């Protein structure tokens, strides 16, 4: 259950980051709610996950999901560059997160 909470926390982190982009593009009540809701749920779920998962592992996985998810949303939705080197770096983050899960 802790790993499910951690994965959901990472996904909510991506929602919060998307909210930042929405606020910067067009500030509205909706964009502020996406930002605040995403980050609030993210921190709550992270705290639930950290009851069973070591802090270092939980934080690394959470930030990894947020980093990869935010980068993918940026590339797929907001037209950010899709350089081969960026894709390699995303793959390295994913490999690192999976590695942490395997040794935890």
Backbone atoms as SQL, in Angstrom:
CREATE TABLE atoms (id INTEGER PRIMARY KEY, chain TEXT, resi INTEGER, resn TEXT, atom TEXT, x REAL, y REAL, z REAL);
INSERT INTO atoms VALUES
  (1, 'A', 1, 'UNK', 'N', 0.816, -1.200, 0.000),
  (2, 'A', 1, 'UNK', 'CA', 0.000, 0.000, 0.000),
  (3, 'A', 1, 'UNK', 'C', 0.857, 1.259, 0.000),
  (4, 'A', 2, 'UNK', 'N', 2.001, 1.186, 0.691),
  (5, 'A', 2, 'UNK', 'CA', 2.880, 2.351, 0.758),
  (6, 'A', 2, 'UNK', 'C', 3.419, 2.706, -0.621),
  (7, 'A', 3, 'UNK', 'N', 3.728, 1.694, -1.426),
  (8, 'A', 3, 'UNK', 'CA', 4.259, 1.968, -2.760),
  (9, 'A', 3, 'UNK', 'C', 3.188, 2.565, -3.667),
  (10, 'A', 4, 'UNK', 'N', 1.957, 2.131, -3.491),
  (11, 'A', 4, 'UNK', 'CA', 0.853, 2.718, -4.263),
  (12, 'A', 4, 'UNK', 'C', 0.701, 4.193, -3.886),
  (13, 'A', 5, 'UNK', 'N', 0.747, 4.475, -2.575),
  (14, 'A', 5, 'UNK', 'CA', 0.644, 5.868, -2.119),
  (15, 'A', 5, 'UNK', 'C', 1.789, 6.703, -2.678),
  (16, 'A', 6, 'UNK', 'N', 2.986, 6.117, -2.726),
  (17, 'A', 6, 'UNK', 'CA', 4.148, 6.853, -3.229),
  (18, 'A', 6, 'UNK', 'C', 4.023, 7.145, -4.725),
  (19, 'A', 7, 'UNK', 'N', 3.570, 6.180, -5.487),
  (20, 'A', 7, 'UNK', 'CA', 3.384, 6.398, -6.927),
  (21, 'A', 7, 'UNK', 'C', 2.301, 7.451, -7.171),
  (22, 'A', 8, 'UNK', 'N', 1.217, 7.369, -6.425),
  (23, 'A', 8, 'UNK', 'CA', 0.164, 8.387, -6.551),
  (24, 'A', 8, 'UNK', 'C', 0.674, 9.766, -6.133),
  (25, 'A', 9, 'UNK', 'N', 1.523, 9.805, -5.099),
  (26, 'A', 9, 'UNK', 'CA', 2.114, 11.079, -4.675),
  (27, 'A', 9, 'UNK', 'C', 2.943, 11.688, -5.800),
  (28, 'A', 10, 'UNK', 'N', 3.712, 10.861, -6.492),
  (29, 'A', 10, 'UNK', 'CA', 4.502, 11.347, -7.622),
  (30, 'A', 10, 'UNK', 'C', 3.622, 11.863, -8.748),
  (31, 'A', 11, 'UNK', 'N', 2.529, 11.171, -9.004),
  (32, 'A', 11, 'UNK', 'CA', 1.602, 11.617, -10.052),
  (33, 'A', 11, 'UNK', 'C', 0.946, 12.944, -9.668),
  (34, 'A', 12, 'UNK', 'N', 0.607, 13.087, -8.389),
  (35, 'A', 12, 'UNK', 'CA', 0.027, 14.358, -7.930),
  (36, 'A', 12, 'UNK', 'C', 1.058, 15.479, -8.013),
  (37, 'A', 13, 'UNK', 'N', 2.317, 15.147, -7.831),
  (38, 'A', 13, 'UNK', 'CA', 3.385, 16.136, -7.993),
  (39, 'A', 13, 'UNK', 'C', 3.390, 16.670, -9.429),
  (40, 'A', 14, 'UNK', 'N', 3.200, 15.782, -10.387),
  (41, 'A', 14, 'UNK', 'CA', 3.129, 16.192, -11.791),
  (42, 'A', 14, 'UNK', 'C', 1.921, 17.103, -12.011),
  (43, 'A', 15, 'UNK', 'N', 0.804, 16.785, -11.377),
  (44, 'A', 15, 'UNK', 'CA', -0.386, 17.642, -11.478),
  (45, 'A', 15, 'UNK', 'C', -0.089, 19.025, -10.906),
  (46, 'A', 16, 'UNK', 'N', 0.597, 19.071, -9.754),
  (47, 'A', 16, 'UNK', 'CA', 0.957, 20.354, -9.157),
  (48, 'A', 16, 'UNK', 'C', 1.864, 21.179, -10.055),
  (49, 'A', 17, 'UNK', 'N', 2.838, 20.534, -10.659),
  (50, 'A', 17, 'UNK', 'CA', 3.748, 21.231, -11.577),
  (51, 'A', 17, 'UNK', 'C', 2.982, 21.726, -12.803),
  (52, 'A', 18, 'UNK', 'N', 2.055, 20.925, -13.285),
  (53, 'A', 18, 'UNK', 'CA', 1.205, 21.354, -14.392),
  (54, 'A', 18, 'UNK', 'C', 0.395, 22.579, -13.976),
  (55, 'A', 19, 'UNK', 'N', -0.050, 22.591, -12.723),
  (56, 'A', 19, 'UNK', 'CA', -0.762, 23.750, -12.205),
  (57, 'A', 19, 'UNK', 'C', 0.079, 25.017, -12.227),
  (58, 'A', 20, 'UNK', 'N', 1.370, 24.887, -11.935),
  (59, 'A', 20, 'UNK', 'CA', 2.265, 26.047, -12.011),
  (60, 'A', 20, 'UNK', 'C', 2.273, 26.604, -13.431),
  (61, 'A', 21, 'UNK', 'N', 2.376, 25.709, -14.407),
  (62, 'A', 21, 'UNK', 'CA', 2.366, 26.139, -15.809),
  (63, 'A', 21, 'UNK', 'C', 1.044, 26.827, -16.150),
  (64, 'A', 22, 'UNK', 'N', -0.066, 26.249, -15.693),
  (65, 'A', 22, 'UNK', 'CA', -1.375, 26.848, -15.965),
  (66, 'A', 22, 'UNK', 'C', -1.498, 28.237, -15.339),
  (67, 'A', 23, 'UNK', 'N', -1.006, 28.385, -14.109),
  (68, 'A', 23, 'UNK', 'CA', -1.053, 29.695, -13.442),
  (69, 'A', 23, 'UNK', 'C', -0.212, 30.705, -14.210),
  (70, 'A', 24, 'UNK', 'N', 0.948, 30.282, -14.699),
  (71, 'A', 24, 'UNK', 'CA', 1.812, 31.192, -15.459),
  (72, 'A', 24, 'UNK', 'C', 1.207, 31.567, -16.807),
  (73, 'A', 25, 'UNK', 'N', 0.488, 30.632, -17.431),
  (74, 'A', 25, 'UNK', 'CA', -0.114, 30.912, -18.731),
  (75, 'A', 25, 'UNK', 'C', -1.383, 31.743, -18.610),
  (76, 'A', 26, 'UNK', 'N', -2.244, 31.368, -17.675),
  (77, 'A', 26, 'UNK', 'CA', -3.526, 32.058, -17.520),
  (78, 'A', 26, 'UNK', 'C', -4.008, 31.883, -16.077),
  (79, 'A', 27, 'UNK', 'N', -3.665, 32.829, -15.216),
  (80, 'A', 27, 'UNK', 'CA', -4.092, 32.712, -13.821),
  (81, 'A', 27, 'UNK', 'C', -5.624, 32.707, -13.705),
  (82, 'A', 28, 'UNK', 'N', -6.148, 31.679, -13.059),
  (83, 'A', 28, 'UNK', 'CA', -7.587, 31.583, -12.823),
  (84, 'A', 28, 'UNK', 'C', -7.782, 30.748, -11.562),
  (85, 'A', 29, 'UNK', 'N', -8.995, 30.729, -11.066),
  (86, 'A', 29, 'UNK', 'CA', -9.288, 29.915, -9.893),
  (87, 'A', 29, 'UNK', 'C', -8.994, 28.449, -10.175),
  (88, 'A', 30, 'UNK', 'N', -9.361, 27.994, -11.364),
  (89, 'A', 30, 'UNK', 'CA', -9.127, 26.597, -11.748),
  (90, 'A', 30, 'UNK', 'C', -7.648, 26.253, -11.737),
  (91, 'A', 31, 'UNK', 'N', -6.817, 27.113, -12.334),
  (92, 'A', 31, 'UNK', 'CA', -5.379, 26.814, -12.389),
  (93, 'A', 31, 'UNK', 'C', -4.768, 26.813, -10.983),
  (94, 'A', 32, 'UNK', 'N', -5.222, 27.734, -10.119),
  (95, 'A', 32, 'UNK', 'CA', -4.728, 27.754, -8.738),
  (96, 'A', 32, 'UNK', 'C', -5.174, 26.518, -7.970),
  (97, 'A', 33, 'UNK', 'N', -6.388, 26.041, -8.239),
  (98, 'A', 33, 'UNK', 'CA', -6.868, 24.822, -7.579),
  (99, 'A', 33, 'UNK', 'C', -6.088, 23.592, -8.037),
  (100, 'A', 34, 'UNK', 'N', -5.743, 23.538, -9.310),
  (101, 'A', 34, 'UNK', 'CA', -4.923, 22.431, -9.816),
  (102, 'A', 34, 'UNK', 'C', -3.565, 22.443, -9.122),
  (103, 'A', 35, 'UNK', 'N', -2.957, 23.607, -9.032),
  (104, 'A', 35, 'UNK', 'CA', -1.654, 23.748, -8.376),
  (105, 'A', 35, 'UNK', 'C', -1.736, 23.335, -6.910),
  (106, 'A', 36, 'UNK', 'N', -2.631, 23.949, -6.160),
  (107, 'A', 36, 'UNK', 'CA', -2.734, 23.689, -4.721),
  (108, 'A', 36, 'UNK', 'C', -3.195, 22.257, -4.439),
  (109, 'A', 37, 'UNK', 'N', -4.175, 21.791, -5.191),
  (110, 'A', 37, 'UNK', 'CA', -4.673, 20.438, -4.992),
  (111, 'A', 37, 'UNK', 'C', -3.631, 19.381, -5.293),
  (112, 'A', 38, 'UNK', 'N', -2.919, 19.565, -6.391),
  (113, 'A', 38, 'UNK', 'CA', -1.880, 18.601, -6.768),
  (114, 'A', 38, 'UNK', 'C', -0.791, 18.496, -5.719),
  (115, 'A', 39, 'UNK', 'N', -0.287, 19.634, -5.280),
  (116, 'A', 39, 'UNK', 'CA', 0.792, 19.601, -4.287),
  (117, 'A', 39, 'UNK', 'C', 0.307, 19.140, -2.921),
  (118, 'A', 40, 'UNK', 'N', -0.910, 19.523, -2.526),
  (119, 'A', 40, 'UNK', 'CA', -1.441, 19.093, -1.229),
  (120, 'A', 40, 'UNK', 'C', -1.587, 17.578, -1.185),
  (121, 'A', 41, 'UNK', 'N', -2.229, 17.007, -2.213),
  (122, 'A', 41, 'UNK', 'CA', -2.374, 15.557, -2.274),
  (123, 'A', 41, 'UNK', 'C', -1.017, 14.863, -2.353),
  (124, 'A', 42, 'UNK', 'N', -0.094, 15.468, -3.083),
  (125, 'A', 42, 'UNK', 'CA', 1.225, 14.885, -3.226),
  (126, 'A', 42, 'UNK', 'C', 1.922, 14.761, -1.869),
  (127, 'A', 43, 'UNK', 'N', 1.914, 15.840, -1.102),
  (128, 'A', 43, 'UNK', 'CA', 2.581, 15.800, 0.206),
  (129, 'A', 43, 'UNK', 'C', 1.862, 14.864, 1.174),
  (130, 'A', 44, 'UNK', 'N', 0.541, 14.849, 1.145),
  (131, 'A', 44, 'UNK', 'CA', -0.194, 13.944, 2.030),
  (132, 'A', 44, 'UNK', 'C', 0.121, 12.479, 1.712),
  (133, 'A', 45, 'UNK', 'N', 0.095, 12.139, 0.439),
  (134, 'A', 45, 'UNK', 'CA', 0.390, 10.757, 0.044),
  (135, 'A', 45, 'UNK', 'C', 1.854, 10.394, 0.311),
  (136, 'A', 46, 'UNK', 'N', 2.753, 11.353, 0.129),
  (137, 'A', 46, 'UNK', 'CA', 4.161, 11.101, 0.441),
  (138, 'A', 46, 'UNK', 'C', 4.321, 10.802, 1.924),
  (139, 'A', 47, 'UNK', 'N', 3.638, 11.546, 2.765),
  (140, 'A', 47, 'UNK', 'CA', 3.757, 11.297, 4.208),
  (141, 'A', 47, 'UNK', 'C', 3.197, 9.925, 4.580),
  (142, 'A', 48, 'UNK', 'N', 2.122, 9.500, 3.916),
  (143, 'A', 48, 'UNK', 'CA', 1.580, 8.159, 4.149),
  (144, 'A', 48, 'UNK', 'C', 2.603, 7.101, 3.734),
  (145, 'A', 49, 'UNK', 'N', 3.207, 7.282, 2.582),
  (146, 'A', 49, 'UNK', 'CA', 4.183, 6.310, 2.075),
  (147, 'A', 49, 'UNK', 'C', 5.400, 6.209, 2.996),
  (148, 'A', 50, 'UNK', 'N', 5.802, 7.340, 3.569),
  (149, 'A', 50, 'UNK', 'CA', 7.013, 7.342, 4.397),
  (150, 'A', 50, 'UNK', 'C', 6.816, 6.671, 5.755),
  (151, 'A', 51, 'UNK', 'N', 5.612, 6.247, 6.066),
  (152, 'A', 51, 'UNK', 'CA', 5.390, 5.456, 7.277),
  (153, 'A', 51, 'UNK', 'C', 6.035, 4.079, 7.151),
  (154, 'A', 52, 'UNK', 'N', 6.158, 3.593, 5.901),
  (155, 'A', 52, 'UNK', 'CA', 6.706, 2.255, 5.676),
  (156, 'A', 52, 'UNK', 'C', 7.961, 2.248, 4.809),
  (157, 'A', 53, 'UNK', 'N', 8.171, 3.281, 4.034),
  (158, 'A', 53, 'UNK', 'CA', 9.319, 3.330, 3.124),
  (159, 'A', 53, 'UNK', 'C', 10.339, 4.319, 3.687),
  (160, 'A', 54, 'UNK', 'N', 11.594, 3.930, 3.639),
  (161, 'A', 54, 'UNK', 'CA', 12.662, 4.789, 4.153),
  (162, 'A', 54, 'UNK', 'C', 12.637, 6.154, 3.469),
  (163, 'A', 55, 'UNK', 'N', 12.964, 7.187, 4.243),
  (164, 'A', 55, 'UNK', 'CA', 12.892, 8.564, 3.747),
  (165, 'A', 55, 'UNK', 'C', 13.686, 8.754, 2.456),
  (166, 'A', 56, 'UNK', 'N', 14.933, 8.297, 2.419),
  (167, 'A', 56, 'UNK', 'CA', 15.770, 8.508, 1.234),
  (168, 'A', 56, 'UNK', 'C', 15.189, 7.863, -0.006),
  (169, 'A', 57, 'UNK', 'N', 14.702, 6.646, 0.144),
  (170, 'A', 57, 'UNK', 'CA', 14.105, 5.946, -0.991),
  (171, 'A', 57, 'UNK', 'C', 12.807, 6.614, -1.424),
  (172, 'A', 58, 'UNK', 'N', 11.946, 6.927, -0.466),
  (173, 'A', 58, 'UNK', 'CA', 10.660, 7.548, -0.790),
  (174, 'A', 58, 'UNK', 'C', 10.863, 8.884, -1.493),
  (175, 'A', 59, 'UNK', 'N', 11.769, 9.692, -0.962),
  (176, 'A', 59, 'UNK', 'CA', 11.990, 11.007, -1.553),
  (177, 'A', 59, 'UNK', 'C', 12.575, 10.891, -2.964),
  (178, 'A', 60, 'UNK', 'N', 13.518, 9.969, -3.148),
  (179, 'A', 60, 'UNK', 'CA', 14.126, 9.799, -4.471),
  (180, 'A', 60, 'UNK', 'C', 13.103, 9.320, -5.492),
  (181, 'A', 61, 'UNK', 'N', 12.257, 8.378, -5.105),
  (182, 'A', 61, 'UNK', 'CA', 11.239, 7.869, -6.026),
  (183, 'A', 61, 'UNK', 'C', 10.224, 8.970, -6.332),
  (184, 'A', 62, 'UNK', 'N', 9.791, 9.692, -5.304),
  (185, 'A', 62, 'UNK', 'CA', 8.813, 10.772, -5.466),
  (186, 'A', 62, 'UNK', 'C', 9.336, 11.847, -6.412),
  (187, 'A', 63, 'UNK', 'N', 10.562, 12.296, -6.178),
  (188, 'A', 63, 'UNK', 'CA', 11.117, 13.331, -7.062),
  (189, 'A', 63, 'UNK', 'C', 11.383, 12.779, -8.456),
  (190, 'A', 64, 'UNK', 'N', 11.759, 11.508, -8.540),
  (191, 'A', 64, 'UNK', 'CA', 11.981, 10.902, -9.860),
  (192, 'A', 64, 'UNK', 'C', 10.707, 10.862, -10.686),
  (193, 'A', 65, 'UNK', 'N', 9.611, 10.449, -10.050),
  (194, 'A', 65, 'UNK', 'CA', 8.331, 10.431, -10.756),
  (195, 'A', 65, 'UNK', 'C', 7.947, 11.847, -11.173),
  (196, 'A', 66, 'UNK', 'N', 8.127, 12.803, -10.269),
  (197, 'A', 66, 'UNK', 'CA', 7.806, 14.191, -10.588),
  (198, 'A', 66, 'UNK', 'C', 8.658, 14.746, -11.712),
  (199, 'A', 67, 'UNK', 'N', 9.940, 14.414, -11.680),
  (200, 'A', 67, 'UNK', 'CA', 10.859, 14.904, -12.715),
  (201, 'A', 67, 'UNK', 'C', 10.527, 14.324, -14.081),
  (202, 'A', 68, 'UNK', 'N', 10.388, 13.010, -14.136),
  (203, 'A', 68, 'UNK', 'CA', 10.080, 12.358, -15.411),
  (204, 'A', 68, 'UNK', 'C', 8.694, 12.778, -15.900),
  (205, 'A', 69, 'UNK', 'N', 7.715, 12.767, -15.009),
  (206, 'A', 69, 'UNK', 'CA', 6.362, 13.140, -15.400),
  (207, 'A', 69, 'UNK', 'C', 6.268, 14.578, -15.871),
  (208, 'A', 70, 'UNK', 'N', 6.908, 15.484, -15.137),
  (209, 'A', 70, 'UNK', 'CA', 6.896, 16.893, -15.539),
  (210, 'A', 70, 'UNK', 'C', 7.572, 17.118, -16.876),
  (211, 'A', 71, 'UNK', 'N', 8.669, 16.414, -17.088),
  (212, 'A', 71, 'UNK', 'CA', 9.386, 16.544, -18.356),
  (213, 'A', 71, 'UNK', 'C', 8.551, 15.994, -19.516),
  (214, 'A', 72, 'UNK', 'N', 7.918, 14.850, -19.293),
  (215, 'A', 72, 'UNK', 'CA', 7.082, 14.267, -20.354),
  (216, 'A', 72, 'UNK', 'C', 5.880, 15.147, -20.666),
  (217, 'A', 73, 'UNK', 'N', 5.228, 15.691, -19.638),
  (218, 'A', 73, 'UNK', 'CA', 4.103, 16.601, -19.876),
  (219, 'A', 73, 'UNK', 'C', 4.587, 17.819, -20.662),
  (220, 'A', 74, 'UNK', 'N', 5.745, 18.331, -20.283),
  (221, 'A', 74, 'UNK', 'CA', 6.304, 19.476, -21.003),
  (222, 'A', 74, 'UNK', 'C', 6.550, 19.169, -22.470),
  (223, 'A', 75, 'UNK', 'N', 7.089, 17.991, -22.729),
  (224, 'A', 75, 'UNK', 'CA', 7.382, 17.623, -24.116),
  (225, 'A', 75, 'UNK', 'C', 6.118, 17.302, -24.908),
  (226, 'A', 76, 'UNK', 'N', 5.192, 16.570, -24.299),
  (227, 'A', 76, 'UNK', 'CA', 4.016, 16.101, -25.037),
  (228, 'A', 76, 'UNK', 'C', 2.897, 17.135, -25.131),
  (229, 'A', 77, 'UNK', 'N', 2.779, 17.996, -24.123),
  (230, 'A', 77, 'UNK', 'CA', 1.659, 18.937, -24.085),
  (231, 'A', 77, 'UNK', 'C', 2.088, 20.363, -24.420),
  (232, 'A', 78, 'UNK', 'N', 3.263, 20.746, -23.946),
  (233, 'A', 78, 'UNK', 'CA', 3.670, 22.145, -24.056),
  (234, 'A', 78, 'UNK', 'C', 4.753, 22.401, -25.110),
  (235, 'A', 79, 'UNK', 'N', 5.056, 21.410, -25.893),
  (236, 'A', 79, 'UNK', 'CA', 5.962, 21.607, -27.018),
  (237, 'A', 79, 'UNK', 'C', 7.420, 21.820, -26.654),
  (238, 'A', 80, 'UNK', 'N', 7.846, 21.331, -25.490),
  (239, 'A', 80, 'UNK', 'CA', 9.254, 21.458, -25.132),
  (240, 'A', 80, 'UNK', 'C', 10.087, 20.523, -26.011),
  (241, 'A', 81, 'UNK', 'N', 11.383, 20.808, -26.150),
  (242, 'A', 81, 'UNK', 'CA', 12.237, 19.997, -27.031),
  (243, 'A', 81, 'UNK', 'C', 12.245, 18.509, -26.644),
  (244, 'A', 82, 'UNK', 'N', 12.368, 17.672, -27.669),
  (245, 'A', 82, 'UNK', 'CA', 12.424, 16.211, -27.485),
  (246, 'A', 82, 'UNK', 'C', 13.786, 15.677, -27.929),
  (247, 'A', 83, 'UNK', 'N', 14.831, 16.308, -27.472),
  (248, 'A', 83, 'UNK', 'CA', 16.186, 15.902, -27.852),
  (249, 'A', 83, 'UNK', 'C', 16.473, 14.475, -27.391),
  (250, 'A', 84, 'UNK', 'N', 17.326, 13.792, -28.140),
  (251, 'A', 84, 'UNK', 'CA', 17.717, 12.430, -27.766),
  (252, 'A', 84, 'UNK', 'C', 18.387, 12.413, -26.394),
  (253, 'A', 85, 'UNK', 'N', 19.186, 13.416, -26.097),
  (254, 'A', 85, 'UNK', 'CA', 19.881, 13.467, -24.815),
  (255, 'A', 85, 'UNK', 'C', 18.890, 13.609, -23.655),
  (256, 'A', 86, 'UNK', 'N', 17.834, 14.379, -23.852),
  (257, 'A', 86, 'UNK', 'CA', 16.797, 14.499, -22.814),
  (258, 'A', 86, 'UNK', 'C', 16.130, 13.156, -22.564),
  (259, 'A', 87, 'UNK', 'N', 15.867, 12.413, -23.631),
  (260, 'A', 87, 'UNK', 'CA', 15.231, 11.095, -23.492),
  (261, 'A', 87, 'UNK', 'C', 16.165, 10.136, -22.760),
  (262, 'A', 88, 'UNK', 'N', 17.451, 10.193, -23.069),
  (263, 'A', 88, 'UNK', 'CA', 18.430, 9.346, -22.372),
  (264, 'A', 88, 'UNK', 'C', 18.446, 9.694, -20.882),
  (265, 'A', 89, 'UNK', 'N', 18.428, 10.955, -20.566),
  (266, 'A', 89, 'UNK', 'CA', 18.436, 11.380, -19.162),
  (267, 'A', 89, 'UNK', 'C', 17.168, 10.926, -18.442),
  (268, 'A', 90, 'UNK', 'N', 16.032, 10.999, -19.109),
  (269, 'A', 90, 'UNK', 'CA', 14.788, 10.489, -18.520),
  (270, 'A', 90, 'UNK', 'C', 14.924, 8.995, -18.241),
  (271, 'A', 91, 'UNK', 'N', 15.491, 8.264, -19.186),
  (272, 'A', 91, 'UNK', 'CA', 15.691, 6.823, -18.997),
  (273, 'A', 91, 'UNK', 'C', 16.601, 6.551, -17.808),
  (274, 'A', 92, 'UNK', 'N', 17.629, 7.362, -17.627),
  (275, 'A', 92, 'UNK', 'CA', 18.532, 7.183, -16.485),
  (276, 'A', 92, 'UNK', 'C', 17.805, 7.392, -15.162),
  (277, 'A', 93, 'UNK', 'N', 16.934, 8.375, -15.110),
  (278, 'A', 93, 'UNK', 'CA', 16.154, 8.610, -13.886),
  (279, 'A', 93, 'UNK', 'C', 15.256, 7.410, -13.608),
  (280, 'A', 94, 'UNK', 'N', 14.604, 6.890, -14.647),
  (281, 'A', 94, 'UNK', 'CA', 13.723, 5.730, -14.474),
  (282, 'A', 94, 'UNK', 'C', 14.514, 4.523, -13.993),
  (283, 'A', 95, 'UNK', 'N', 15.660, 4.275, -14.573),
  (284, 'A', 95, 'UNK', 'CA', 16.501, 3.151, -14.156),
  (285, 'A', 95, 'UNK', 'C', 16.922, 3.317, -12.692),
  (286, 'A', 96, 'UNK', 'N', 17.241, 4.536, -12.300),
  (287, 'A', 96, 'UNK', 'CA', 17.641, 4.793, -10.916),
  (288, 'A', 96, 'UNK', 'C', 16.494, 4.538, -9.946),
  (289, 'A', 97, 'UNK', 'N', 15.301, 4.982, -10.292),
  (290, 'A', 97, 'UNK', 'CA', 14.139, 4.770, -9.425),
  (291, 'A', 97, 'UNK', 'C', 13.830, 3.280, -9.308),
  (292, 'A', 98, 'UNK', 'N', 13.856, 2.569, -10.417),
  (293, 'A', 98, 'UNK', 'CA', 13.614, 1.115, -10.384),
  (294, 'A', 98, 'UNK', 'C', 14.705, 0.434, -9.547),
  (295, 'A', 99, 'UNK', 'N', 15.942, 0.857, -9.696),
  (296, 'A', 99, 'UNK', 'CA', 17.036, 0.304, -8.903),
  (297, 'A', 99, 'UNK', 'C', 16.812, 0.495, -7.413),
  (298, 'A', 100, 'UNK', 'N', 16.363, 1.671, -7.016),
  (299, 'A', 100, 'UNK', 'CA', 16.071, 1.918, -5.602),
  (300, 'A', 100, 'UNK', 'C', 14.957, 1.006, -5.099),
  (301, 'A', 101, 'UNK', 'N', 13.948, 0.795, -5.924),
  (302, 'A', 101, 'UNK', 'CA', 12.846, -0.090, -5.534),
  (303, 'A', 101, 'UNK', 'C', 13.362, -1.512, -5.355),
  (304, 'A', 102, 'UNK', 'N', 14.234, -1.953, -6.233),
  (305, 'A', 102, 'UNK', 'CA', 14.729, -3.320, -6.172),
  (306, 'A', 102, 'UNK', 'C', 15.609, -3.576, -4.950),
  (307, 'A', 103, 'UNK', 'N', 16.324, -2.581, -4.509),
  (308, 'A', 103, 'UNK', 'CA', 17.221, -2.785, -3.353),
  (309, 'A', 103, 'UNK', 'C', 16.565, -2.389, -2.034),
  (310, 'A', 104, 'UNK', 'N', 15.337, -1.900, -2.083),
  (311, 'A', 104, 'UNK', 'CA', 14.660, -1.503, -0.842),
  (312, 'A', 104, 'UNK', 'C', 13.853, -2.647, -0.262);
